[in-house]
């Protein structure tokens, strides 16, 4: 199955967990759902082809 989920242990600081829990609550998600959303978003951004990097104008 393509959508089969695998469980694993994630070790993060207590402060980071509290912040993630607050953020998840604000967006009406579970903490696990929030972490999955953030990871999915980061992966989508990483897959985008790199854009052109603007080169600085040469002053004469």
C-alpha positions in Angstrom: 0.0 0.0 0.0 1.3 3.4 -0.9 -0.3 5.2 2.1 0.9 2.7 4.7 2.4 4.6 7.7 5.4 3.4 9.7 5.7 4.2 13.4 9.1 5.4 14.8 10.4 7.1 17.9 11.2 10.8 17.7 13.3 12.4 20.4 12.9 16.1 20.8 13.3 18.6 23.6 10.4 19.2 26.0 10.3 22.9 24.9 10.0 22.0 21.2 7.3 19.4 21.9 5.3 22.1 23.9 5.6 24.5 21.0 4.5 21.9 18.5 1.6 21.0 20.7 0.5 24.6 20.9 0.9 25.1 17.1 -1.0 21.9 16.4 -3.9 23.0 18.6 -4.0 26.4 16.9 -4.4 24.6 13.5 -6.9 22.0 14.9 -4.4 19.1 14.3 -3.0 16.4 16.5 0.6 16.8 17.4 1.5 13.9 15.2 -0.6 15.4 12.4 1.2 18.7 12.8 4.6 17.1 12.6 3.6 15.1 9.5 2.2 18.3 7.9 5.4 20.2 8.6 7.6 17.4 7.2 5.4 17.0 4.1 5.6 20.7 3.5 9.4 20.8 3.9 9.7 17.8 1.4 7.5 19.6 -1.2 9.6 22.7 -0.9 12.8 20.7 -1.2 11.6 19.0 -4.4 10.9 22.2 -6.2 13.5 23.0 -9.0 15.8 25.7 -7.9 14.9 29.1 -9.2 17.3 31.5 -10.7 19.5 33.2 -8.2 19.6 37.0 -8.8 23.0 38.3 -9.6 24.0 41.6 -8.0 24.2 44.5 -10.4 27.7 45.6 -11.3 28.3 49.3 -10.5 30.5 51.2 -12.9 
